[in-house]
Amino acid sequence: MIKAKDIMTREVITVSPDTEITEAAKLLLEHHFNGLPVVDEGGRLQGIICQEDLIVQQKKIPLPSFFTLLDGLIPLKSYKSLEKELEKISAATVAKAMTPDPVTVDPETGLEDIATLMVKHNTHTLPVLDQGKLVGIIGKEDVLRTLIPDGEKD
């Protein structure tokens, strides 16, 4: 059975929470990554910054919808939710735009579980942690490569 340790990339490019958004975007584009792990000074995983997190910055600012009840306005979207979206749209550093507490796997996680997690959580990048330490990363292309027989891979 194929496991995470068999398909993961071991030399992981990471960013820190203080990395500027433009630098993270540059790394994602240069290396054709969908996401980058965000680690603190001690190398502990803090989150993940994905292409989608950066694309959010280009969308329109969402205005909450209201409805009237007994001459009062009731917002359909919570202020907290709106505040979080505005923070992501206006982020200058990775810390403000990243997805905290990303879905992770360990080196022994099987391919079927990896694929299930990617689909279930709509994610394309899974950090691989061994006893809390980042040891690799798996992208959707790593999973797709398992479909190609060894003799046909580039």
C-alpha positions, -999 to 999 in steps of 0.1 A, spaced: 0 0 0 13 35 -9 18 58 21 25 95 25 62 88 31 63 72 -4 49 102 -24 57 133 -2 82 159 -11 108 159 16 126 192 9 98 216 18 99 253 10 82 271 38 73 307 48 70 324 81 39 343 94 58 375 88 65 368 51 50 394 28 21 383 6 40 393 -25 69 370 -16 45 341 -9 28 347 -42 62 347 -60 72 314 -44 39 297 -53 42 308 -89 79 301 -94 76 266 -80 41 258 -93 29 251 -58 -7 252 -47 3 259 -11 32 265 13 34 255 49 37 284 73 61 277 102 73 297 132 109 302 143 110 268 160 98 251 128 63 243 141 35 244 116 13 274 121 -9 272 90 -8 270 52 -9 297 26 -26 286 -6 -32 302 -40 -69 305 -30 -59 325 1 -42 350 -22 -69 351 -48 -93 361 -21 -75 395 -19 -87 403 -54 -124 398 -47 -150 425 -40 -155 434 -4 -186 415 7 -214 437 20 -237 420 45 -273 416 36 -300 427 59 -337 421 65 -362 442 83 -381 428 113 -403 451 133 -386 481 119 -352 468 129 -324 457 106 -311 422 112 -278 413 95 -277 379 77 -239 377 81 -222 380 114 -199 410 120 -171 386 131 -173 368 97 -173 400 78 -143 413 99 -124 381 92 -130 383 54 -119 420 54 -87 411 72 -79 384 46 -86 407 17 -64 435 31 -36 412 44 0 423 39 16 393 56 11 356 54 -2 355 90 -33 375 81 -41 355 49 -31 319 58 -54 291 68 -45 283 104 -45 247 117 -45 230 83 -54 194 77 -23 173 81 -12 136 77 16 115 91 42 95 71 22 63 75 -11 77 62 -23 56 33 -30 70 -2 -67 64 0 -69 84 33 -49 112 17 -72 114 -13 -103 113 9 -89 142 31 -81 163 0 -116 158 -14 -135 161 19 -117 193 29 -113 207 -6 -76 211 -2 -47 205 -27 -18 205 -2 -13 184 29 16 190 52 32 157 66 40 158 103 60 133 122 56 138 160 46 174 153 76 181 131 71 190 94 88 163 74 72 167 40 43 179 19 19 162 -5 3 181 -34 -25 169 -57 2 162 -84 19 138 -60 -14 118 -57 -20 120 -95 15 105 -102 5 73 -84 -19 67 -113 9 65 -138 29 32 -141 66 36 -131 79 31 -166 59 60 -180 68 87 -155 91 115 -166 
